[in-house]
């Protein structure tokens, strides 16, 4: 099946969502929103990065649903600590929770999975790939939008007890990230501390990146980026794409919020990933 073209297509109306409940490994109730066919043999799972809500993917989800609603499902959820009351442990334990939550959602997705990650959520995907590499056959393809594979915390601004200067640097980082995502700017100290707590979890918790790169080379992968992205950085993303043999596309003036501002481009990548996943299911192959 030829993948549909989404060139500069504008989403019309949003598809009908259904809230589902998935119980995490520690008993926490996750409430993803599901779109499309209930018994689909292929599900697109969306993972937003920190400081971005699940609604960040809405324009993409609408475009994909328009072309594939008869055949697939789409599943998106807000991660712990991402603007909700779900418990997120401090530091590495928090990342471990995010990884296990993703594994639980994938296991409940049904059929083959196309995993779509944005921004710092690429770190969660790295950790999941590494720690669940023996169980990752259900993920048939990966699409990364403006992937950031390392927490940008060079000044120790996001440590548990930062100095005054580091706290100010952390506030600048949070403002820059939220602005790049097109989200509301944070103002109160409580908002900043919540964001710091969330971002602290995004330190890698043990993944061997050489192993992760091998796993990505063995998995059909698409990377979409903006050449003016102030967070991911075009040259770093390009180097990542070359390293893991990913298909890469870009928007010349695009920033860090392509899922919202240029949804046709990541939607086209997801469309290609769906086609490859279907072929793998039909013929038992990969690329």
C-alpha positions as CSV (number, residue, x, y, z in Angstrom):
1,X,0.0,0.0,0.0
2,X,1.3,3.4,-1.0
3,X,1.7,5.8,2.0
4,X,-0.6,8.8,1.7
5,X,1.0,12.2,1.1
6,X,0.5,14.9,3.7
7,X,2.3,17.8,2.0
8,X,1.3,21.0,4.0
9,X,-2.1,19.4,4.7
10,X,-4.2,21.0,7.5
11,X,-6.0,18.8,9.9
12,X,-9.8,19.2,9.9
13,X,-11.7,17.9,12.9
14,X,-10.3,15.8,15.6
15,X,-11.2,12.1,15.7
16,X,-13.4,10.7,18.5
17,X,-11.3,9.9,21.5
18,X,-11.8,7.2,24.1
19,X,-10.2,7.3,27.5
20,X,-8.9,3.9,28.6
21,X,-7.3,2.8,31.9
22,X,-4.1,0.9,32.0
23,X,-2.7,-0.2,35.4
24,X,1.1,0.4,35.7
25,X,3.5,-2.0,37.3
26,X,3.2,-0.2,40.7
27,X,-0.6,-0.1,40.6
28,X,-0.8,3.5,39.3
29,X,-3.7,4.1,36.9
30,X,-2.5,5.5,33.6
31,X,-5.3,6.9,31.4
32,X,-4.2,7.0,27.8
33,X,-6.5,8.4,25.1
34,X,-7.2,6.0,22.3
35,X,-8.3,6.9,18.8
36,X,-9.4,4.6,16.0
37,X,-10.3,1.0,15.6
38,X,-10.7,-0.8,19.0
39,X,-9.3,-4.2,17.8
40,X,-6.6,-2.8,15.5
41,X,-3.7,-5.0,14.6
42,X,-1.4,-2.0,14.6
43,X,-1.2,0.9,17.1
44,X,0.7,4.1,17.0
45,X,1.8,5.0,20.5
46,X,2.8,8.6,21.1
47,X,5.1,9.7,23.9
48,X,5.4,13.4,24.5
49,X,8.5,14.9,26.2
50,X,8.6,16.8,29.5
51,X,6.7,20.1,29.7
52,X,4.5,19.0,26.7
53,X,1.1,17.5,27.2
54,X,-0.4,14.7,25.1
55,X,-2.5,17.3,23.2
56,X,0.8,18.4,21.6
57,X,0.3,15.5,19.1
58,X,-3.4,16.4,18.3
59,X,-2.8,17.8,14.8
60,X,-0.7,14.8,13.8
61,X,-3.3,12.3,15.3
62,X,-6.0,14.0,13.3
63,X,-4.1,13.7,10.0
64,X,-3.2,10.0,10.7
65,X,-6.8,9.2,11.7
66,X,-8.1,10.8,8.5
67,X,-6.2,8.3,6.4
68,X,-5.9,5.2,8.6
69,X,-8.9,5.1,11.1
70,X,-10.4,2.1,9.4
71,X,-7.2,0.0,10.0
72,X,-5.2,1.3,13.0
73,X,-5.5,2.7,16.5
74,X,-3.6,5.6,18.1
75,X,-2.7,5.8,21.7
76,X,-1.3,8.8,23.6
77,X,-0.8,9.5,27.3
78,X,0.7,12.1,29.6
79,X,3.7,10.7,31.5
80,X,4.0,10.9,35.3
81,X,4.9,14.3,36.6
82,X,4.0,15.9,33.3
83,X,1.3,18.3,34.4
84,X,-0.6,15.6,36.3
85,X,-0.9,14.2,39.8
86,X,0.7,10.8,39.0
87,X,3.5,10.0,41.4
88,X,7.0,10.4,39.9
89,X,9.9,9.2,42.0
90,X,13.1,11.4,42.3
91,X,16.1,11.0,40.0
92,X,16.8,7.6,38.4
93,X,13.9,5.9,40.1
94,X,11.7,8.3,38.2
95,X,13.2,7.4,34.8
96,X,12.7,3.7,35.7
97,X,9.0,4.4,36.3
98,X,8.7,6.2,33.0
99,X,10.3,3.2,31.2
100,X,8.1,0.7,32.9
101,X,5.0,2.8,32.2
102,X,5.9,2.9,28.5
103,X,6.5,-0.9,28.5
104,X,3.0,-1.4,30.1
105,X,1.3,0.8,27.5
106,X,3.1,-0.9,24.6
107,X,2.1,-4.3,26.0
108,X,-1.6,-3.2,26.1
109,X,-1.5,-1.5,22.7
110,X,-2.4,-4.6,20.7
111,X,-0.7,-5.9,17.6
112,X,2.3,-4.2,16.1
113,X,3.4,-0.8,17.4
114,X,4.8,2.3,15.8
115,X,6.4,4.3,18.6
116,X,6.5,8.1,18.2
117,X,8.6,10.1,20.6
118,X,9.3,13.8,20.9
119,X,12.1,15.8,22.4
120,X,13.5,14.4,25.6
121,X,11.1,11.5,25.4
122,X,13.8,10.0,23.2
123,X,15.7,9.3,26.4
124,X,12.8,7.2,27.7
125,X,12.8,5.3,24.4
126,X,16.6,4.7,24.7
127,X,16.2,3.3,28.2
128,X,13.2,1.2,27.1
129,X,15.0,-0.2,24.1
130,X,18.0,-1.2,26.3
131,X,16.2,-2.6,29.3
132,X,13.5,-4.4,27.3
133,X,15.5,-5.3,24.3
134,X,14.4,-9.0,24.5
135,X,10.8,-7.9,24.4
136,X,10.9,-5.1,21.8
137,X,9.8,-7.2,18.8
138,X,6.3,-5.7,19.1
139,X,7.7,-2.3,18.2
140,X,7.9,-2.5,14.4
141,X,9.1,1.1,13.8
142,X,10.1,4.3,15.6
143,X,9.5,7.9,14.6
144,X,11.5,10.5,16.6
145,X,10.5,14.2,16.3
146,X,13.3,16.7,17.4
147,X,14.9,14.0,19.5
148,X,17.1,15.1,22.4
149,X,19.1,12.1,23.7
150,X,20.9,13.8,26.6
151,X,19.5,16.0,29.3
152,X,20.9,19.6,28.6
153,X,22.1,20.2,32.2
154,X,25.8,21.2,31.8
155,X,25.8,23.5,34.8
156,X,24.2,21.1,37.2
157,X,21.1,23.3,37.2
158,X,18.8,20.3,37.8
159,X,20.6,18.7,40.7
160,X,18.6,18.0,43.9
161,X,20.2,20.9,45.7
162,X,21.5,23.4,43.1
163,X,23.3,26.6,44.0
164,X,21.6,30.0,43.4
165,X,23.4,30.4,40.0
166,X,22.4,26.9,39.0
167,X,18.8,27.4,40.0
168,X,18.7,30.5,37.7
169,X,20.3,28.5,34.9
170,X,17.6,25.8,35.5
171,X,14.9,28.4,35.3
172,X,16.3,29.6,32.0
173,X,16.4,26.1,30.6
174,X,12.8,25.4,31.6
175,X,11.7,28.7,30.1
176,X,13.6,27.9,26.9
177,X,12.2,24.4,26.6
178,X,8.6,25.4,27.3
179,X,8.8,28.3,24.9
180,X,10.3,26.1,22.2
181,X,7.4,23.7,22.7
182,X,4.9,26.4,22.3
183,X,3.6,25.8,25.9
184,X,2.7,28.3,28.5
185,X,5.6,29.9,30.4
186,X,6.0,28.9,34.0
187,X,5.9,31.7,36.6
188,X,5.5,30.4,40.2
189,X,8.2,28.7,42.2
190,X,5.9,25.7,42.6
191,X,5.7,25.4,38.8
192,X,9.4,25.6,38.4
193,X,10.1,23.1,41.2
194,X,7.6,20.6,39.6
195,X,9.4,21.1,36.2
196,X,12.8,20.6,37.8
197,X,11.6,17.4,39.5
198,X,10.3,16.1,36.2
199,X,13.5,17.0,34.3
200,X,15.7,15.4,36.9
201,X,14.2,12.1,36.0
202,X,15.5,12.5,32.4
203,X,19.1,11.5,33.3
204,X,19.9,8.2,31.7
205,X,19.7,5.3,34.1
206,X,22.1,2.8,32.7
207,X,21.5,2.3,29.0
208,X,24.5,1.3,27.0
209,X,24.2,3.7,24.0
210,X,26.3,1.4,21.7
211,X,23.6,-1.3,22.3
212,X,20.8,1.2,21.8
213,X,22.4,2.3,18.5
214,X,22.6,-1.3,17.3
215,X,18.9,-1.8,18.2
216,X,17.9,1.3,16.3
217,X,19.8,0.2,13.3
218,X,17.8,-3.1,13.4
219,X,14.5,-1.2,13.7
220,X,13.0,0.9,10.9
221,X,13.5,4.5,12.2
222,X,12.5,7.9,11.0
223,X,13.8,11.2,12.4
224,X,12.0,14.5,11.8
225,X,13.6,17.8,12.8
226,X,13.5,21.5,12.3
227,X,16.7,23.2,11.1
228,X,16.0,26.1,13.5
229,X,15.3,23.8,16.5
230,X,16.9,25.6,19.5
231,X,16.7,22.6,21.7
232,X,17.6,19.5,19.7
233,X,20.1,21.2,17.3
234,X,20.0,20.3,13.7
235,X,23.6,19.0,13.4
236,X,23.3,16.8,16.5
237,X,20.1,15.3,15.1
238,X,21.6,14.8,11.7
239,X,24.6,13.0,13.3
240,X,22.2,10.7,15.2
241,X,20.2,9.9,12.1
242,X,23.4,8.9,10.3
243,X,24.6,6.8,13.2
244,X,21.5,4.8,13.5
245,X,20.7,4.6,9.7
246,X,17.5,6.5,10.1
247,X,15.4,8.1,7.4
248,X,15.6,11.9,8.1
249,X,13.4,14.8,6.9
250,X,13.5,18.4,8.0
251,X,11.8,21.8,7.8
252,X,14.1,24.6,7.0
253,X,12.5,27.1,9.4
254,X,11.1,24.5,11.8
255,X,11.6,24.6,15.5
256,X,11.1,22.2,18.3
257,X,7.3,21.9,18.0
258,X,6.9,20.4,14.6
259,X,4.1,18.1,15.7
260,X,2.0,21.2,16.2
261,X,3.3,23.7,13.7
262,X,4.2,21.4,10.8
263,X,2.2,18.2,11.5
264,X,2.2,17.1,7.9
265,X,5.9,16.3,8.0
266,X,5.9,13.9,11.1
267,X,2.6,12.5,9.9
268,X,4.3,11.5,6.6
269,X,7.0,9.8,8.6
270,X,4.4,7.9,10.7
271,X,2.6,7.0,7.5
272,X,5.8,5.4,6.1
273,X,6.4,3.6,9.4
274,X,2.9,2.2,9.3
275,X,3.5,0.9,5.8
276,X,6.7,-0.8,6.8
277,X,5.1,-2.3,9.9
278,X,2.3,-3.7,7.8
279,X,4.7,-5.2,5.3
280,X,6.7,-6.8,8.2
281,X,3.4,-8.2,9.5
282,X,2.3,-9.5,6.1
283,X,5.6,-10.8,4.8
284,X,7.6,-11.5,8.0
285,X,10.4,-9.1,7.0
286,X,11.8,-5.8,8.3
287,X,12.9,-3.1,5.9
